[in-house]
Each structure stands twice: as structure tokens, then as C-alpha cells.
Amino acid sequence: MATTLRVGAVNYLNTKPLVERLPEFAPRIDLSFALPSRLADQLARGDIDVGLIPVVEYFRGPGYSFVPGIAIGSRGPVLSVTLFSRVPWADVRSVSLDEGSRTSAALTQILLRKRYGVRPRVEPLPIDAPADDLTTDAVLLIGDRAMRACLPGYRFAYDLGAEWADWTGLPFVYALWAVRPGVDLGDAGAAFHAAKEAGLAAAGAIAQREAAGLGLDPGFCRRYLETVIRYDLGPRELAGMAKFHDLAAELGLAPKGATGVRQHRPDLVESR
Ligand SMILES: C=C(O[C@@H]1C=C(C(=O)O)C=C[C@H]1O)C(=O)O
């Protein structure tokens, strides 16, 4: 890799194992951090070359490929993507959606419309806006703030990873490393894998270090990183991704068409 590769990642706890050691394995990258929705916009504008973007933005993108084998996913509860609601799903008439999210924002609408048969009014929840004085029936929160949020005014706290798994029997993929068309990762492709392995091996240390700043229990953070978030992108995750793409396309939330599984240089990674 001759030139610097501009890489954008999310700064949530769940991303730390993927990025913690990345600069060591790929010394020529320029690593920056932003919320998932902003990363997607940066990649679309060409401000970064690779981004850990919401999977729905991968569907929407101009022919992105993705680093094979790596994702932010869950097989069941995810603990950090929560729809807080005053009423059961089928009674939701208005919903606020975390502006940091694109994938879970789409998933919320898919669940409401396709699983529960309701089409509520949708409002954005600005990134820095507090979530406890809203008037909508429900509010979607993601990432670190979803893990900390309590929102006692909302009677229900629905875990979207669990909802998806109960409904489809499939894993869910929230984000992946998307690569702009025309960018060749070269050796850096393998570095994303090396960084993931090393980062996951250090999950306990990451949890210990990050917990206090997040106001969370270190043991909880460790279990979240080691057993809740799934960092592999295997055949079952790809099936979950395809199902999500179909549903998003049906609702006009993503372009219709082939699932668009464009793996970036699978030859660089031994089969997993
Ligand atoms: C599981 C999560 O996945 C995140 C959810 C995203 C979304 O909803 O668009 C995007 C990136 C992921 O990092 C989370 O952060 O809670």
C-alpha cells in the first residue's frame, strides 16, 4: 500500500476490539472516529476510503465491497440497540430514531411495519438531544448510550437483536468494514483480521479500561464484548444480511436487487 488509507470507525465500546490494535498492524492508515451515520456520509463523499458503516448504507452505496469475515453482529439479544416504548409494538403511533443509526433505524421500521403491522410517524432524535423528555410513543437508541439508558417513563425496553432473531431465526449484522470502489486494501486487508484477533484476545482488558468511563460494570462490558457482540461474518450472518436487505428493499429503505455480497479481495484472507 503506497498511500495512506483513510479509515473511519465508530467509537462505541463494541468497536474497540476491531480498532484497538489496527494502527499496529496497518501502520499506514489514518484512523478517525465518528458516529455510524456520519461515517456512512463520509464514505459516500469520499472523505474516507474504508468505514465501519451501517450495513443498510452498504446496500445503498455505489458498489462498495466489504472486508470479508468481519462484522458487528449479534445472534439474539444485542443489549445496545433498544426500542424504549410506552406501549406494546402494535400500538406504537410515533417513534423517534437515534440519528447516529441507519441500520437499526431501518430495522425498527421493518419490525413495526412487517412484523407488527403498524406504520407510525417517524421523527429524528438529534445526536445530542436527551431521550428522556420526548413525546413520541417510542424511541430507538443505539450504542453506548443505549446500554446506559433507563428511561423509566417507557414501560417496555425491546432488544432489537432479540426481536430479529425471534422473528427470522437468523443473526443480524449491524455494520461492516465497507471499502469505496477503486480502493485496493492490499496488505491492509489482512491487517483488519489480525487487529480483530488481537483486539478480541484483549477484550477483558478493554472492558476493564472502558467500563468506568461508560458508567458500566466491567464484567458486564466483558461479557458484552466476548459473548454478545459477534465479530464474525460467516454464512449465517450473510443469510441474515440478505434477509434484511430484502425487507429493507420491500419498504423502499434500500435499493432492490441482488444482495450485493461484494467481498473485498477474499483471496487475501484464508477461508474462515
Ligand atoms: C450493535 C450496534 O451496532 C451499531 C449500529 C449501527 C446502526 O444502527 O446503524 C451502526 C453501527 C454499529 O456499530 C450498536 O452500536 O449498538
The ligand as an SDF file (V2000), in Angstrom:
LIG
                    3D

 16 16  0  0  0  0  0  0  0  0999 V2000
  -24.8210   -3.0690   17.7450 C   0  0  0  0  0  0  0  0  0  0  0  0
  -24.5790   -1.8310   17.4190 C   0  0  0  0  0  0  0  0  0  0  0  0
  -24.2930   -1.5980   16.1240 O   0  0  0  0  0  0  0  0  0  0  0  0
  -24.1760   -0.3050   15.5550 C   0  0  0  0  0  0  0  0  0  0  0  0
  -25.4450    0.0620   14.9270 C   0  0  0  0  0  0  0  0  0  0  0  0
  -25.4730    0.7870   13.7670 C   0  0  0  0  0  0  0  0  0  0  0  0
  -26.7550    1.3140   13.1800 C   0  0  0  0  0  0  0  0  0  0  0  0
  -27.8050    1.0880   13.7760 O   0  0  0  0  0  0  0  0  0  0  0  0
  -26.7160    1.9710   12.1210 O   0  0  0  0  0  0  0  0  0  0  0  0
  -24.2750    1.0510   13.0750 C   0  0  0  0  0  0  0  0  0  0  0  0
  -23.0940    0.5950   13.5230 C   0  0  0  0  0  0  0  0  0  0  0  0
  -22.9900   -0.3370   14.6390 C   0  0  0  0  0  0  0  0  0  0  0  0
  -21.8440   -0.0340   15.3790 O   0  0  0  0  0  0  0  0  0  0  0  0
  -24.5360   -0.7680   18.4270 C   0  0  0  0  0  0  0  0  0  0  0  0
  -23.7030    0.1240   18.2930 O   0  0  0  0  0  0  0  0  0  0  0  0
  -25.2480   -0.8360   19.4220 O   0  0  0  0  0  0  0  0  0  0  0  0
  1  2  2  0
  2  3  1  0
  2 14  1  0
  3  4  1  0
  4  5  1  0
  4 12  1  0
  5  6  2  0
  6  7  1  0
  6 10  1  0
  7  8  2  0
  7  9  1  0
 10 11  2  0
 11 12  1  0
 12 13  1  0
 14 15  2  0
 14 16  1  0
M  END
$$$$
